[in-house]
Amino acid sequence: MTDSKNINNPVGQGGGQRKRQSRAERQNNGPHRNRDRRGAADQKAELVRKMREKTRAAEDAAQAGDAARTGDDTARG
């Protein structure tokens, strides 16, 4: 009995029982992976947006604190 070494030419499977896989699909880079990567990119973008908002709020609070301290110093002088 001969064994097939090519997944696109399986022995004993008959014609049409198995979908021909592209090179990308054989390397696990099929359309499902593209969808997963898109979802991961969306999650990363959301995380980056939240982090930027937090740092912006912290910077604004720090600037407000500096302005308050500077205003106190001028009132004393």
ChimeraX attribute file (.defattr): number of C-alpha atoms within 10 A of each C-alpha:
attribute: neighborCount
match mode: 1-to-1
recipient: residues
	/A:1	4
	/A:2	6
	/A:3	8
	/A:4	11
	/A:5	9
	/A:6	8
	/A:7	12
	/A:8	13
	/A:9	13
	/A:10	14
	/A:11	14
	/A:12	9
	/A:13	9
	/A:14	9
	/A:15	10
	/A:16	7
	/A:17	8
	/A:18	12
	/A:19	9
	/A:20	12
	/A:21	12
	/A:22	12
	/A:23	10
	/A:24	10
	/A:25	13
	/A:26	12
	/A:27	9
	/A:28	11
	/A:29	12
	/A:30	14
	/A:31	11
	/A:32	11
	/A:33	12
	/A:34	11
	/A:35	11
	/A:36	11
	/A:37	12
	/A:38	12
	/A:39	12
	/A:40	12
	/A:41	12
	/A:42	12
	/A:43	12
	/A:44	12
	/A:45	12
	/A:46	12
	/A:47	12
	/A:48	12
	/A:49	11
	/A:50	12
	/A:51	12
	/A:52	12
	/A:53	12
	/A:54	12
	/A:55	11
	/A:56	12
	/A:57	12
	/A:58	12
	/A:59	12
	/A:60	12
	/A:61	12
	/A:62	12
	/A:63	12
	/A:64	12
	/A:65	12
	/A:66	12
	/A:67	12
	/A:68	11
	/A:69	11
	/A:70	11
	/A:71	11
	/A:72	11
	/A:73	10
	/A:74	8
	/A:75	7
	/A:76	6
	/A:77	5
